[in-house]
Amino acid sequence: MTEVTRPAWAGTRPPRLREESPGFQSWISQGWGSREVAAPVDPDAARAAEAHRARLSAALPGQAIVLRSGTARNRNGDCDYAFRADSDFVWASSCQAEDAVLVMTPHSTGHDSVLYLPPPARPGERDFYASVAHGELWVGPSAGLEAWSAALDLPVRPISEYTEPSSSAEVAQLLSELRMIKDEWELEQLREAVAATVEGFAAVAAEVPRAISGNLGERWLQGTFDRHARTFGNGPGYATIVGSGPHAPILHWVRCDGPVLPGQALLLDMGVEANSLYTADVTRTIPVGGGFSPEQRQVHDLVEAAHRAGMDQVRPGGLFSDFHFAAMEVLARGLSDWGLLPVSVDEALAPEGQQHRRYMCCGTGHHLGLDVHDCDRLEHPEYQGTVLAEGMVLTVEPGLYFHAHDETVPPELRGIGIRLEDDLLVTSEGHDVLSHALPIDAVGIERWTKEHTG
């Protein structure tokens, strides 16, 4: 046995912590070269945020406005969950820093804006090595407050100088209203997010054979898309859904711990969040093996009909809820034709009926932007009653979900889940389908699947 030589101080008192050790403190504070780091801000994003603040200022004259970026939630010890800045804060500042506060102070003609940030902890400061959140020894070289100010064209002060002003309680709701109308810069971010998402669908389809042959399953495909999103954007805009066979009808199947089953429908609900934090949200259901079965095709055709009926209602001047009712009527009539409703179509579509919602109990769409469910701080009646206007971006996503254990449907339909989801921009003439590069008809999806799965 090797004898261990104990240090001289052993048995007297524990060794000093690094924070208490003069030698450590002296040595770690010296010998570091200086580095200039630019603030991570896109100049176009900064200009867009300036315009956003002007809209917010005009909507709340004379009122103080306070927006916070937020703080990462602690996971355990010195490990936090990944930080993602608050969307309202990003919209008004284009800054994604943690623990930051934007204050807009009213004056006679508008507002003066000041951004408060934690300055980076650099060599010579205790937090250089002691702060996991802001110490450069932990997080790397960081932009200073002057760099942030230059990049944002905005006064930036240390967070230690921030004092709590009173803020209007209506700010959150108002921001949801303002954020519904996207400007050209925001639309370009969404187009980029959608384009990256379409490429992500192709990357996932190419891995389907390997997911089957290697018994890697749904999680391999989920990881494929998440890697793609992290490489070509900030990451996935929400938890990626990959549902094969009986998992496809499960609305938020994010566990993705099942196999990819040959011959079954594979539901893919995926979206890339761009580095600007604007996200896409697209769903297709593809046939593993390249062709839908007759039963799968039957369900897909009805969902497609509902999808087209819903999209046809997306135009300026209509209500947000119009596409929901149009899609639901198609689904209800189809389900009635199949003998799956216990009442007539009219009874099912009545507010007190809604029996068809057993097979489509989720929403049929939502606003899209910095959040996948954008502008959701409005109350439900106001959200659903919104009049569509040019510049709004929303999803249309009807589906049918026949769970494997649902005995109200015939055995041949059990375990089939089909959803179609596209991202639409409301234009002066109607709408543009931003995700048009992916087909929505069954024949087109079969062709696309064969091309990309080999």
C-alpha positions as semicolon CSV with decimal commas, in nm:
position;residue;x (nm);y (nm);z (nm)
1;M;0,000;0,000;0,000
2;T;0,134;0,341;-0,095
3;E;0,174;0,573;0,200
4;V;0,009;0,914;0,157
5;T;0,204;1,212;0,283
6;R;-0,031;1,447;0,462
7;P;0,022;1,823;0,431
8;A;0,155;2,010;0,731
9;W;-0,174;2,186;0,793
10;A;-0,374;1,863;0,798
11;G;-0,549;1,800;1,126
12;T;-0,537;2,161;1,235
13;R;-0,796;2,336;1,019
14;P;-0,933;2,295;0,667
15;P;-0,736;2,469;0,392
16;R;-0,851;2,819;0,310
17;L;-1,119;2,856;0,049
18;R;-1,001;3,024;-0,269
19;E;-1,195;3,338;-0,169
20;E;-0,996;3,357;0,154
21;S;-0,653;3,279;0,008
22;P;-0,442;3,592;-0,048
23;G;-0,206;3,398;-0,271
24;F;-0,485;3,284;-0,497
25;Q;-0,645;3,627;-0,509
26;S;-0,317;3,799;-0,593
27;W;-0,211;3,551;-0,858
28;I;-0,544;3,523;-1,041
29;S;-0,580;3,901;-1,063
30;Q;-0,269;3,955;-1,273
31;G;-0,118;3,850;-1,602
32;W;-0,429;3,876;-1,818
33;G;-0,419;4,050;-2,155
34;S;-0,697;4,293;-2,243
35;R;-0,955;4,198;-2,506
36;E;-1,214;4,412;-2,675
37;V;-1,544;4,230;-2,726
38;A;-1,825;4,365;-2,941
39;A;-2,180;4,345;-2,815
40;P;-2,373;4,059;-2,982
41;V;-2,621;4,286;-3,157
42;D;-2,733;4,288;-3,521
43;P;-2,746;4,654;-3,633
44;D;-3,072;4,589;-3,817
45;A;-3,217;4,435;-3,500
46;A;-3,115;4,741;-3,300
47;R;-3,287;4,971;-3,550
48;A;-3,600;4,756;-3,542
49;A;-3,603;4,770;-3,161
50;E;-3,576;5,149;-3,172
51;A;-3,886;5,158;-3,392
52;H;-4,062;4,918;-3,157
53;R;-3,990;5,144;-2,861
54;A;-4,134;5,437;-3,053
55;R;-4,459;5,243;-3,107
56;L;-4,470;5,147;-2,741
57;S;-4,402;5,505;-2,633
58;A;-4,681;5,637;-2,854
59;A;-4,924;5,382;-2,712
60;L;-4,848;5,468;-2,348
61;P;-4,786;5,843;-2,327
62;G;-4,693;5,970;-1,984
63;Q;-4,650;5,624;-1,832
64;A;-4,331;5,463;-1,706
65;I;-4,246;5,136;-1,880
66;V;-4,022;4,869;-1,729
67;L;-3,924;4,550;-1,912
68;R;-3,696;4,280;-1,773
69;S;-3,495;4,016;-1,957
70;G;-3,528;3,767;-1,673
71;T;-3,292;3,528;-1,497
72;A;-3,213;3,167;-1,574
73;R;-3,389;2,923;-1,347
74;N;-3,157;2,726;-1,122
75;R;-3,135;2,354;-1,184
76;N;-2,910;2,261;-0,894
77;G;-2,602;2,401;-0,726
78;D;-2,421;2,624;-0,973
79;C;-2,599;2,470;-1,272
80;D;-2,879;2,674;-1,429
81;Y;-3,117;2,591;-1,708
82;A;-3,035;2,758;-2,039
83;F;-3,129;3,125;-2,037
84;R;-3,369;3,269;-2,292
85;A;-3,452;3,640;-2,265
86;D;-3,812;3,756;-2,224
87;S;-3,971;3,819;-2,564
88;D;-4,122;4,159;-2,479
89;F;-3,782;4,274;-2,356
90;V;-3,609;4,153;-2,675
91;W;-3,873;4,314;-2,896
92;A;-3,809;4,652;-2,735
93;S;-3,432;4,629;-2,692
94;S;-3,281;4,365;-2,926
95;C;-3,070;4,268;-2,623
96;Q;-3,058;3,909;-2,499
97;A;-2,851;3,963;-2,184
98;E;-2,950;3,805;-1,854
99;D;-3,056;4,011;-1,550
100;A;-3,112;4,322;-1,764
101;V;-3,380;4,590;-1,730
102;L;-3,508;4,840;-1,988
103;V;-3,662;5,154;-1,836
104;M;-3,860;5,400;-2,047
105;T;-3,922;5,722;-1,855
106;P;-4,196;5,953;-1,990
107;H;-4,143;6,315;-2,084
108;S;-4,350;6,574;-2,270
109;T;-4,295;6,430;-2,618
110;G;-4,228;6,062;-2,557
111;H;-3,993;5,852;-2,346
112;D;-3,624;5,842;-2,258
113;S;-3,492;5,487;-2,260
114;V;-3,209;5,347;-2,050
115;L;-3,085;4,990;-2,042
116;Y;-2,940;4,855;-1,717
117;L;-2,701;4,560;-1,750
118;P;-2,471;4,361;-1,522
119;P;-2,119;4,462;-1,630
120;P;-1,884;4,173;-1,707
121;A;-1,664;4,066;-1,416
122;R;-1,308;4,096;-1,542
123;P;-0,962;4,015;-1,401
124;G;-0,895;4,197;-1,077
125;E;-1,255;4,165;-0,959
126;R;-1,370;3,896;-0,720
127;D;-1,661;3,799;-0,945
128;F;-1,415;3,723;-1,225
129;Y;-1,377;3,379;-1,068
130;A;-1,664;3,379;-0,816
131;S;-1,968;3,459;-1,035
132;V;-2,088;3,171;-1,248
133;A;-2,337;3,402;-1,421
134;H;-2,112;3,694;-1,512
135;G;-1,749;3,608;-1,434
136;E;-1,543;3,594;-1,752
137;L;-1,350;3,296;-1,617
138;W;-1,680;3,104;-1,638
139;V;-1,866;3,258;-1,933
140;G;-1,581;3,388;-2,148
141;P;-1,496;3,738;-2,269
142;S;-1,801;3,964;-2,263
143;A;-1,894;4,304;-2,402
144;G;-1,868;4,598;-2,168
145;L;-2,139;4,855;-2,111
146;E;-1,983;5,103;-2,356
147;A;-1,985;4,839;-2,629
148;W;-2,350;4,763;-2,558
149;S;-2,436;5,132;-2,567
150;A;-2,260;5,182;-2,901
151;A;-2,426;4,877;-3,055
152;L;-2,776;4,966;-2,935
153;D;-2,744;5,346;-2,969
154;L;-2,894;5,357;-2,621
155;P;-2,768;5,472;-2,280
156;V;-2,649;5,167;-2,088
157;R;-2,577;5,178;-1,715
158;P;-2,472;4,919;-1,458
159;I;-2,757;4,727;-1,303
160;S;-2,640;4,844;-0,959
161;E;-2,774;5,190;-1,046
162;Y;-3,122;5,062;-1,125
163;T;-3,397;5,174;-0,891
164;E;-3,745;5,036;-0,912
165;P;-3,989;5,278;-1,081
166;S;-4,360;5,215;-1,099
167;S;-4,484;5,069;-1,427
168;S;-4,822;5,042;-1,593
169;A;-5,008;4,716;-1,538
170;E;-5,137;4,724;-1,896
171;V;-4,793;4,703;-2,056
172;A;-4,793;4,324;-2,102
173;Q;-5,133;4,319;-2,273
174;L;-5,049;4,618;-2,489
175;L;-4,725;4,456;-2,602
176;S;-4,920;4,152;-2,719
177;E;-5,134;4,383;-2,932
178;L;-4,836;4,571;-3,073
179;R;-4,635;4,257;-3,145
180;M;-4,915;4,113;-3,358
181;I;-4,816;4,337;-3,649
182;K;-4,470;4,245;-3,772
183;D;-4,245;4,494;-3,949
184;E;-4,026;4,405;-4,247
185;W;-3,726;4,316;-4,034
186;E;-3,935;4,080;-3,823
187;L;-4,084;3,920;-4,133
188;E;-3,737;3,857;-4,270
189;Q;-3,642;3,686;-3,943
190;L;-3,950;3,465;-3,968
191;R;-3,878;3,379;-4,331
192;E;-3,526;3,276;-4,234
193;A;-3,658;3,066;-3,946
194;V;-3,907;2,892;-4,176
195;A;-3,643;2,826;-4,443
196;A;-3,411;2,671;-4,183
197;T;-3,703;2,464;-4,055
198;V;-3,781;2,327;-4,402
199;E;-3,416;2,223;-4,432
200;G;-3,448;2,063;-4,089
201;F;-3,741;1,852;-4,208
202;A;-3,521;1,723;-4,491
203;A;-3,241;1,645;-4,245
204;V;-3,482;1,448;-4,025
205;A;-3,634;1,256;-4,318
206;A;-3,286;1,151;-4,431
207;E;-3,228;0,990;-4,091
208;V;-3,551;0,787;-4,085
209;P;-3,391;0,472;-4,236
210;R;-3,110;0,485;-3,977
211;A;-3,358;0,545;-3,695
212;I;-3,531;0,222;-3,798
213;S;-3,234;0,001;-3,889
214;G;-3,029;0,104;-3,586
215;N;-3,328;0,089;-3,352
216;L;-3,251;0,452;-3,262
217;G;-3,616;0,555;-3,267
218;E;-3,797;0,883;-3,231
219;R;-3,531;1,035;-3,009
220;W;-3,270;1,009;-3,283
221;L;-3,493;1,212;-3,513
222;Q;-3,570;1,462;-3,237
223;G;-3,197;1,502;-3,176
224;T;-3,132;1,538;-3,547
225;F;-3,366;1,834;-3,571
226;D;-3,247;1,991;-3,248
227;R;-2,886;1,970;-3,368
228;H;-2,988;2,129;-3,696
229;A;-3,175;2,407;-3,515
230;R;-2,882;2,475;-3,284
231;T;-2,643;2,486;-3,581
232;F;-2,849;2,706;-3,812
233;G;-3,029;2,912;-3,548
234;N;-3,048;2,967;-3,175
235;G;-3,206;2,625;-3,127
236;P;-3,552;2,468;-3,147
237;G;-3,831;2,721;-3,092
238;Y;-4,016;2,474;-2,868
239;A;-3,982;2,111;-2,763
240;T;-3,958;1,911;-3,087
241;I;-4,240;1,660;-3,138
242;V;-4,166;1,331;-3,316
243;G;-4,450;1,082;-3,291
244;S;-4,452;0,746;-3,470
245;G;-4,762;0,530;-3,506
246;P;-4,962;0,531;-3,181
247;H;-4,760;0,826;-3,051
248;A;-4,870;1,051;-3,338
249;P;-5,214;1,124;-3,185
250;I;-5,054;1,243;-2,858
251;L;-5,064;1,619;-2,896
252;H;-4,740;1,709;-2,719
253;W;-4,538;1,393;-2,760
254;V;-4,200;1,539;-2,660
255;R;-4,074;1,232;-2,472
256;C;-3,988;1,077;-2,808
257;D;-3,881;0,750;-2,648
258;G;-4,047;0,509;-2,888
259;P;-3,936;0,330;-3,203
260;V;-3,992;0,457;-3,556
261;L;-4,236;0,202;-3,693
262;P;-4,226;0,097;-4,061
263;G;-4,552;0,151;-4,240
264;Q;-4,684;0,391;-3,977
265;A;-4,750;0,764;-4,000
266;L;-4,476;0,979;-3,847
267;L;-4,588;1,318;-3,713
268;L;-4,316;1,586;-3,710
269;D;-4,393;1,918;-3,536
270;M;-4,073;2,123;-3,549
271;G;-3,950;2,481;-3,565
272;V;-3,612;2,654;-3,578
273;E;-3,572;2,960;-3,359
274;A;-3,347;3,208;-3,538
275;N;-3,063;3,380;-3,355
276;S;-3,295;3,681;-3,327
277;L;-3,534;3,448;-3,134
278;Y;-3,810;3,459;-3,398
279;T;-3,937;3,106;-3,452
280;A;-4,108;2,892;-3,712
281;D;-4,370;2,628;-3,630
282;V;-4,442;2,367;-3,897
283;T;-4,599;2,021;-3,890
284;R;-4,612;1,747;-4,148
285;T;-4,710;1,385;-4,111
286;I;-4,506;1,161;-4,338
287;P;-4,556;0,794;-4,428
288;V;-4,264;0,578;-4,312
289;G;-4,189;0,368;-4,615
290;G;-4,297;0,633;-4,862
291;G;-4,668;0,565;-4,902
292;F;-4,977;0,617;-4,689
293;S;-5,201;0,319;-4,617
294;P;-5,563;0,356;-4,734
295;E;-5,670;0,441;-4,377
296;Q;-5,389;0,691;-4,327
297;R;-5,471;0,849;-4,664
298;Q;-5,838;0,874;-4,568
299;V;-5,752;1,068;-4,253
300;H;-5,489;1,280;-4,425
301;D;-5,728;1,384;-4,702
302;L;-5,985;1,506;-4,451
303;V;-5,724;1,699;-4,254
304;E;-5,595;1,851;-4,577
305;A;-5,946;1,962;-4,672
306;A;-5,987;2,126;-4,330
307;H;-5,642;2,284;-4,361
308;R;-5,721;2,440;-4,697
309;A;-6,060;2,561;-4,574
310;G;-5,894;2,723;-4,274
311;M;-5,618;2,890;-4,476
312;D;-5,876;3,030;-4,718
313;Q;-6,016;3,238;-4,431
314;V;-5,684;3,408;-4,353
315;R;-5,714;3,757;-4,499
316;P;-5,728;4,115;-4,373
317;G;-6,059;4,218;-4,220
318;G;-6,161;3,871;-4,107
319;L;-6,162;3,754;-3,750
320;F;-5,882;3,542;-3,611
321;S;-6,140;3,276;-3,521
322;D;-6,274;3,247;-3,878
323;F;-6,017;2,991;-3,987
324;H;-6,087;2,785;-3,677
325;F;-6,458;2,757;-3,751
326;A;-6,398;2,684;-4,120
327;A;-6,156;2,401;-4,045
328;M;-6,377;2,260;-3,770
329;E;-6,682;2,245;-3,993
330;V;-6,493;2,039;-4,250
331;L;-6,369;1,801;-3,983
332;A;-6,711;1,765;-3,823
333;R;-6,881;1,687;-4,153
334;G;-6,616;1,433;-4,244
335;L;-6,638;1,263;-3,907
336;S;-7,015;1,254;-3,942
337;D;-6,986;1,094;-4,285
338;W;-6,768;0,826;-4,125
339;G;-7,032;0,764;-3,859
340;L;-6,812;0,878;-3,571
341;L;-7,036;1,147;-3,423
342;P;-7,315;1,062;-3,177
343;V;-7,516;1,368;-3,290
344;S;-7,585;1,557;-3,613
345;V;-7,327;1,792;-3,761
346;D;-7,531;2,097;-3,662
347;E;-7,559;1,972;-3,304
348;A;-7,187;1,902;-3,291
349;L;-7,093;2,245;-3,423
350;A;-7,317;2,423;-3,173
351;P;-7,135;2,572;-2,872
352;E;-7,306;2,330;-2,637
353;G;-7,215;2,033;-2,858
354;Q;-6,855;2,012;-2,983
355;Q;-6,851;1,631;-2,984
356;H;-6,613;1,636;-3,283
357;R;-6,350;1,799;-3,061
358;R;-6,287;1,457;-2,906
359;Y;-6,067;1,395;-3,208
360;M;-5,926;1,750;-3,231
361;C;-5,935;1,899;-2,883
362;C;-5,646;2,145;-2,930
363;G;-5,649;2,483;-3,101
364;T;-5,631;2,518;-3,477
365;G;-5,372;2,796;-3,482
366;H;-5,204;3,086;-3,307
367;H;-4,999;3,399;-3,367
368;L;-4,631;3,340;-3,439
369;G;-4,324;3,554;-3,380
370;L;-4,077;3,584;-3,093
371;D;-4,277;3,311;-2,921
372;V;-4,423;3,004;-3,081
373;H;-4,757;3,100;-2,922
374;D;-4,701;3,468;-2,976
375;C;-4,893;3,756;-2,819
376;D;-5,066;3,524;-2,574
377;R;-5,106;3,770;-2,288
378;L;-5,436;3,885;-2,432
379;E;-5,747;3,738;-2,276
380;H;-5,900;3,454;-2,477
381;P;-6,202;3,649;-2,611
382;E;-5,978;3,935;-2,728
383;Y;-5,730;3,696;-2,887
384;Q;-5,997;3,502;-3,074
385;G;-6,181;3,822;-3,168
386;T;-5,876;3,993;-3,319
387;V;-5,939;4,138;-3,663
388;L;-5,670;4,008;-3,899
389;A;-5,451;4,278;-4,050
390;E;-5,162;4,298;-4,292
391;G;-4,837;4,206;-4,121
392;M;-4,979;3,945;-3,883
393;V;-4,821;3,600;-3,891
394;L;-5,011;3,298;-3,768
395;T;-5,028;2,923;-3,794
396;V;-5,314;2,709;-3,922
397;E;-5,289;2,354;-3,786
398;P;-5,594;2,127;-3,796
399;G;-5,551;1,759;-3,725
400;L;-5,726;1,437;-3,636
401;Y;-5,607;1,224;-3,348
402;F;-5,740;0,872;-3,309
403;H;-5,574;0,727;-3,002
404;A;-5,481;0,361;-3,000
405;H;-5,713;0,291;-2,705
406;D;-6,011;0,495;-2,832
407;E;-6,292;0,245;-2,873
408;T;-6,524;0,500;-3,038
409;V;-6,336;0,462;-3,367
410;P;-6,302;0,148;-3,577
411;P;-5,987;-0,059;-3,516
412;E;-5,833;0,030;-3,850
413;L;-5,825;0,401;-3,756
414;R;-5,690;0,360;-3,405
415;G;-5,337;0,484;-3,359
416;I;-5,348;0,727;-3,652
417;G;-5,263;1,092;-3,588
418;I;-5,238;1,344;-3,870
419;R;-5,160;1,715;-3,842
420;L;-5,083;1,976;-4,105
421;E;-4,943;2,309;-3,992
422;D;-4,827;2,604;-4,199
423;D;-4,706;2,954;-4,116
424;L;-4,905;3,228;-4,290
425;L;-4,839;3,598;-4,337
426;V;-5,148;3,816;-4,375
427;T;-5,101;4,040;-4,679
428;S;-5,307;4,319;-4,833
429;E;-5,455;4,070;-5,081
430;G;-5,496;3,769;-4,855
431;H;-5,202;3,565;-4,728
432;D;-4,867;3,413;-4,816
433;V;-4,779;3,065;-4,695
434;L;-4,426;3,107;-4,565
435;S;-4,380;2,730;-4,536
436;H;-4,499;2,660;-4,893
437;A;-4,178;2,468;-4,975
438;L;-4,324;2,165;-4,798
439;P;-4,619;1,999;-4,977
440;I;-4,949;1,953;-4,800
441;D;-5,129;1,707;-5,028
442;A;-5,084;1,335;-4,966
443;V;-4,932;1,262;-5,308
444;G;-4,688;1,548;-5,271
445;I;-4,589;1,438;-4,921
446;E;-4,536;1,082;-5,039
447;R;-4,312;1,206;-5,321
448;W;-4,121;1,436;-5,086
449;T;-4,074;1,155;-4,835
450;K;-3,936;0,915;-5,095
451;E;-3,697;1,180;-5,224
452;H;-3,557;1,260;-4,882
453;T;-3,552;0,917;-4,717
454;G;-3,388;0,748;-5,013
